[in-house]
Structures are given as C-alpha cells and as structure tokens.
Amino acid sequence: MVADKLDVTLTVNGESHEVEVEPRELLSQTLRNRLDCTEINIGCESSICGACTVRSDGKALKSCTRLTAQADGAEIVTVAGVSEEGVLGDLQTAFTEEHALQCGYCTPGMVMAVDEYLDSHENPSREEIRSDALQGNLCRCTGYENIVDAVEVAAEALDESHR
C-alpha cells in the first residue's frame, strides 16, 4: 500500500516552495533532492553529526530527524541563506579566515548551529563554544581549535556591530 502524498509549503532562504512529499520523507531529503539545496550534507541520518543542521523558524535543528510534513509552513534557512546577495556573513568569513574547515563537510551544519547560538550568547568563552555552541556537531578533520577561534572572531565582530 502506497501512502498518500502530502502538499507542503516551505520558505527556504526567503523563497517559497510547494512540494509534494511522501509522509515519511525527511526534511534533509526534500531540501537536498527536491529543492537542490546541496549545502545540506547528510552524514549519519541519526542526528549525531549535525552536518544537516538548518534553522527552522529561527531554531537550529537537524533536518535528518524532521519529517518534511512537520515543517509545513516553516521558514527554513540553510547556510546559503546566511550570506547576503552572495557576500559571506561574519560567521562564514571567520570560518574561512581562521581556517576552521578542512574537507568542509561539517561546516554548513556548524555554521547554522553557531549562528543560532550567537543570537542569544554574547562573547562566549572557549569552553562555552566547545560545550554549548558546537554541541551535537562533529568534525572528523580539524581538531576544533580553529573552529573555536572562528566562533570567537565572529562573536567579537557581532559584538562590535551591536555597539
């Protein structure tokens, strides 16, 4: 027996999309395969690695554990939506300038998790960055020092822009 398809409306990086999905289809699959958001990386499909993290209505979530139907009507932002008109945001720039990526696979998810964290945490300590901002996001390449450096630089830039 084939399940009925569902009509779902998503706003992704400011653009509205209507898609027909199966009830069991994951948000990560819809974003990547139907809406061509190839910046969504699928690493574990069990919420452990964080490579698929997006913001849904402002909150960071792992899109591999959310059904697309659950996101109906949501405002989704991917790492591509953090930049403005193709210009990297402060956080993306800091990741680049501080060499906070190697293979880059985990980077989009980390940027999205940290982006939400920095919205409500000014000037986090290195320990807070490690234990809170990056919680649930794994990197197999870098050793995290440069990632923590990048988050510190971005937090300082955000603090200065709010003065």
N, C-alpha and C positions, 0 to 999 in steps of 0.2 A: 504494500500500500504506500503510495507516494503522498507525502504531506502536502497540503495546500501551500501555495506561495503567499508571501506577505508583501504588501506595498509599504515601504519605509521611506521616510524623508529624512535626510541628513544634510546639515550645512557643514561643509568641510573647507576649512581655510577661507571662509566667507562666501563660498559658492554653494548654492542649493542643489541637491541631487535627489531624485526619486528613483529608487531601485526596487526590484522585485527579488526577494530572497527566500530561501528555504528557512523554516522556523529554527533550524539548528545551526544556521550559518553564523560563524564568528565575525565580529566587527573587524578583526585584523584581516580576514579573508576578503570581506567586502571592500575595505579600503584599498588593499593591495591589488586584488584581482579584478574588481569591477570598476573601481574609481581611479585606478592607475597611480595610487599613492605608494610608489615603490620605496619611499623613505621609511615605510613601516617594515621593520625586519622581524621575522618570526624565528626565534631561536629555540624555544623549548616547548611552546604550546601548553605550558602548565603554570604560568605566572612566576617562574623562578628567576628568569634572566632580565626581564624588563626591556628587552630590545624593541618591543611593540608598544611601548608607552606613548599615549596621546593624552591630550586634555579634552575632556568631555564636560561641557558646561562649566569650564574653569577648573575642574578637578582632574588631576593626573590619574589615569587608570591604564591597566594592562589590557590592551584590546584583544588579546588572545583568550581572555576569560570572560568576555562580554558578548552576548548574542547581539547581532545587528538589530533584531527586533526590539531589544531592550533600549537601544539608542535612538529609537524613532523620535524625531523632533529635536534631537540634540545638536548642539553647536560643537563640532569636533575641530580641534587644532592639532596639526601634525608639526613636525619640526620645520617643514617647508612654510608653514604659516607664521612662524616666529619671526622670519625676516620680513622686511617691508620693501615691496617693489624690487625684490632681488638683492637688497642690501642686507648683509648679515646683521643680526641683533647683537647686543653687547655680550650675551652669553655665548652665542655661536662664535663671535670674534675671539673671545677669551679662550675657548676650546682650541681654536686654530692657532692663535699666537702663543699659547702656553704648551703647545704640542701635547694636548690632552687626548689624542687619539692616535691609534696606530692603524689597525685594519679599518676602523670606523664603524664596525657592525653594531656595536652597543651605543654609539654616540647619539643617534636620534632619540632613543629612549631615555638616556641620561639627561640630555638637554631638556626634554619635556618634564621629567621628574623634578629637576633642579629649578626649572622655570616656575613651576607651581610653588616650590619651597621658598624661593626668594621673594615671592609675592607677599609672604607673611613673616619672613625672618630676615631682619636687617643684620648685617655684619656677623654671620655665624662663625663660630670658632672652627678650627680644622677638625676637631673631634665631632662637632655637630654636623659638619658637612659629611664626614665619613659615616656617622651612625644614623643620621636622620635624612639629610638631603639625598644621599645616594643609596639609601636603604632599598633593597629589592632590585637593584640594578647591578649586573655582573659584567666585568670586563676581564677577558682572559689574556689580554696583551700588555697592559700598561703598568700595572703595579699601583695605580691610583694616585701617586704623588702629583703628577702633572694635572690630573683631573681635579684634585683638591685645589691645586694652585689656580686653575682656571676658574673654579667657582669663587674662590676668594677675590680674584681680579674682577669678575663680573659683579659680585656683591659690592665691591668698592665703587665701581662705575655706576651702579644703580643708586647707591647712597649719595654720590656726588650729584647725580642728575635730579635728585629729590630735594636738594638743598635750596 
